[in-house]
Amino acid sequence: MESITMLGTGSAMVTKCYNTCFTISKDNEHFLIDAGGGNTILSNLEKVNIKINQIHNMFISHNHNDHILGSIWIIRAVANGIINNKYEGIFNIYCNKKSIEAIKSICSYVLQNKFLKLFDDKIIFNEIENNTQVDILGRKTIFFDIHSTKELQFGFKTYLNTGKVLTFLGDEPYRENVKDFCKNVDYLLHEAFCLYSQKDIFKPYEKHHATVKDACKNAKMLNVQNIILYHTEDKNLLHRKDLYVNEGKKEFDGNIYVPDDLDVINL
């Protein structure tokens, strides 16, 4: 069984949910995508019963604090497991050169030397570039530059063991130059900062983000089957799902997922 477990669904400055990050899981092994901004990543993994020794691959999309800082806690937990013989194998981190430099630099200031000694031995940093292709949990995965206007950022396209295809676009809107990674996929993960009807309140375009309406129009244009919306504001979590789905349905006839933190989506 393959599934997505949403460990967080919010944008950078949320306080009522965690920053967007998730796993793509196959049985008892999990590929972690981003890590949020703090050690809530560890408590949310615990809540969904995902153990650190079941994570051997992590992707960090870019250097913003709500995506990268949680990775330091993951690295510390993995390193602690290795030292105490509770973690077997290699921990692979996939990210661009700037993110490798950032993660190593932060770790050098905040982690003990006994953890740092594991770098490039048991904890491996794998530099990705546009069109870098790797195998993660038996899935062909292709990383691509999303052409961010703010910070070098990558998404990926992965081929699930079910034969379906999933594309993760990071935390900025779809752009035409990544069309080949998005067209006709089964699952498109697209950020949706807020409702279009509330764009004057949350000002998504000033932040280089999309609305629900924008994301779902993109999904229809790209002929995808399912869209998963995330990286949202958090002012009305109780009704977010219904509000976002209702706006999205006006633009897109496929399935619209608006997950809450800790929700599981079977693929």
C-alpha positions in Angstrom: 0.0 0.0 0.0 1.3 3.4 -1.0 0.1 6.6 0.8 0.8 10.2 1.6 0.9 11.1 5.3 0.5 14.9 5.8 2.7 15.9 8.7 1.9 19.5 8.2 -0.3 21.6 5.8 0.3 25.2 6.7 2.4 28.1 5.2 5.3 29.7 6.9 3.7 31.7 9.7 0.9 29.4 10.8 0.4 28.8 14.5 -2.7 26.5 14.4 -1.1 23.7 12.3 2.4 22.7 11.3 4.3 23.9 8.2 3.8 21.8 5.1 5.7 18.5 5.0 4.7 14.9 4.3 5.8 11.4 3.6 5.2 9.2 0.6 5.1 5.8 2.2 5.3 2.2 1.0 4.5 -0.4 3.7 6.9 0.4 6.6 9.3 2.7 4.7 8.8 6.4 4.3 10.2 9.1 2.0 10.1 12.4 3.8 9.4 15.6 1.8 10.5 18.7 3.6 10.5 18.9 7.4 8.8 22.1 8.5 10.3 24.6 10.8 10.9 22.9 14.1 10.8 19.8 16.3 7.0 19.4 15.8 8.2 17.2 12.9 9.3 14.6 15.5 6.0 14.7 17.5 3.9 14.5 14.4 5.9 11.5 13.1 5.2 9.9 16.5 1.5 10.6 16.3 1.2 8.8 13.0 3.5 6.0 14.2 6.3 6.6 11.7 9.6 5.8 13.4 12.9 7.5 12.5 14.4 4.1 11.6 11.8 3.8 8.9 13.0 6.9 7.1 16.1 6.5 4.9 15.3 9.2 2.3 14.6 12.9 2.8 14.1 15.7 0.2 14.4 19.4 1.1 12.9 21.6 -1.5 14.5 24.9 -0.6 16.1 27.0 2.1 13.2 28.8 3.6 12.9 28.3 7.4 9.5 26.6 7.3 10.9 23.8 5.1 14.5 23.3 6.1 14.9 23.9 9.9 12.9 20.7 10.8 15.6 18.7 8.9 18.1 19.5 11.7 15.9 17.6 14.1 15.5 14.7 11.7 19.3 14.5 11.2 19.8 14.6 15.0 17.3 11.8 15.5 18.8 9.7 12.8 22.3 10.3 14.1 21.3 9.4 17.6 19.7 6.2 16.3 22.9 5.3 14.4 25.1 5.9 17.5 22.8 3.8 19.7 22.4 1.0 17.1 18.8 1.7 16.6 19.1 2.8 13.0 20.4 0.6 10.2 21.6 1.6 6.8 22.3 5.0 5.1 20.2 8.2 5.5 20.0 9.9 2.1 19.3 13.7 1.9 18.4 15.0 -1.5 18.6 18.8 -2.1 20.3 21.5 -4.1 23.8 22.7 -3.5 22.6 25.8 -1.6 20.5 23.7 0.8 23.4 21.2 1.4 25.6 24.2 2.4 22.8 25.6 4.6 22.0 22.4 6.4 25.7 21.5 7.0 26.3 25.1 8.3 23.4 25.1 10.7 24.3 21.6 11.9 27.9 22.7 12.5 26.6 25.3 15.0 23.9 23.4 16.8 24.8 19.7 16.7 27.5 17.9 18.7 30.6 16.6 16.9 29.6 13.0 17.5 26.7 13.6 15.1 28.6 15.6 12.6 31.2 12.8 12.2 28.4 10.7 10.5 28.2 13.1 7.6 29.3 11.7 4.3 29.5 8.3 5.9 26.1 7.2 7.3 24.4 10.5 6.5 24.8 11.3 2.8 24.0 14.5 1.1 23.0 14.0 -2.5 23.2 17.1 -4.7 20.3 17.5 -7.2 20.1 19.5 -10.3 17.4 20.0 -12.9 16.4 16.6 -14.3 18.3 14.6 -11.7 16.9 11.1 -11.7 17.1 8.7 -8.7 15.5 5.6 -7.4 13.7 6.1 -4.0 11.8 3.1 -2.5 11.7 1.4 -5.9 10.2 4.5 -7.6 11.8 6.4 -10.4 11.9 10.0 -9.1 12.9 13.0 -11.2 13.8 16.3 -9.5 13.2 19.6 -11.3 13.9 23.3 -10.8 10.5 25.0 -10.3 12.1 28.3 -11.5 11.2 30.1 -8.3 11.3 33.9 -8.3 12.4 34.0 -4.6 14.8 31.1 -3.8 16.3 28.2 -5.7 13.7 25.5 -5.3 13.0 22.0 -6.6 10.0 19.8 -7.0 9.8 16.3 -8.3 7.9 13.8 -10.4 7.7 10.2 -9.1 6.3 7.0 -10.6 4.4 5.1 -8.0 4.5 1.3 -7.8 0.8 1.3 -8.6 1.6 2.6 -12.1 0.3 6.1 -11.2 2.4 9.3 -11.4 2.7 12.1 -8.8 4.2 15.5 -9.1 5.1 17.8 -6.2 5.4 21.5 -7.2 7.0 22.9 -4.0 5.4 26.0 -2.5 5.0 28.2 -5.5 2.4 28.1 -8.3 2.7 26.0 -11.5 4.7 27.6 -14.3 4.6 26.7 -18.0 8.3 25.7 -18.0 7.6 22.7 -15.8 4.7 21.5 -17.9 6.4 18.3 -18.9 6.6 17.2 -15.3 2.9 18.0 -14.6 0.8 17.2 -17.7 -1.6 14.2 -17.3 -0.3 13.1 -13.9 -2.6 11.2 -11.5 -1.7 13.4 -8.5 -0.6 17.0 -8.6 0.5 18.6 -5.3 0.0 22.3 -5.7 0.2 25.0 -3.0 -3.0 27.1 -2.4 -2.2 29.9 0.0 -5.9 31.0 0.4 -9.3 31.3 -1.2 -9.5 33.5 -4.3 -12.4 35.1 -2.6 -10.1 36.2 0.2 -7.2 37.3 -1.9 -7.6 40.9 -0.7 -7.2 39.7 2.9 -4.2 37.4 2.5 -2.5 38.9 -0.6 -1.1 35.7 -2.0 0.2 37.3 -5.2 2.4 39.6 -3.3 3.9 36.5 -1.7 4.3 34.7 -5.0 1.6 32.2 -4.1 -1.6 30.9 -5.7 -5.2 30.7 -4.6 -7.4 27.7 -4.6 -9.1 28.9 -7.8 -5.7 29.3 -9.5 -4.4 25.9 -8.4 -7.6 24.1 -9.6 -7.6 26.0 -12.9 -4.0 24.7 -13.4 -5.2 21.1 -12.6 -7.9 21.3 -15.2 -5.5 22.7 -17.8 -3.0 20.0 -17.1 -5.5 17.2 -17.3 -4.6 15.8 -13.9 -6.9 13.3 -12.1 -6.4 14.5 -8.5 -5.1 17.7 -6.9 -3.8 18.0 -3.3 -3.8 21.5 -1.9 -1.5 22.5 0.9 0.7 25.4 2.2 -2.3 27.4 3.3 -3.2 30.1 5.8 -4.7 28.8 9.0 -7.4 31.3 10.1 -10.3 28.9 9.7 -9.0 25.4 9.9 -12.4 24.0 11.1 -14.0 24.9 7.7 -10.9 25.1 5.5 -11.6 21.7 3.8 -15.2 22.6 2.8 -14.4 26.2 1.8 -11.4 25.2 -0.4 -13.2 22.2 -2.0 -16.3 24.3 -2.8 -14.2 27.0 -4.5 -12.0 24.5 -6.3 -15.0 22.5 -7.7 -16.0 25.6 -9.8 -12.8 25.1 -11.7 -11.9 21.4 -11.6 -13.9 18.3 -12.0 -11.4 15.8 -10.6 -10.8 14.9 -7.0 -9.7 17.8 -4.7 -7.9 16.9 -1.5 -7.5 19.5 1.3 -5.8 17.5 4.0 -5.5 18.4 7.6 -2.3 17.7 9.6 -1.9 13.9 10.1 -4.3 13.0 7.4 -3.5 10.0 5.3 -4.2 9.8 1.5 -4.1 6.4 -0.1 -2.6 6.5 -3.5 
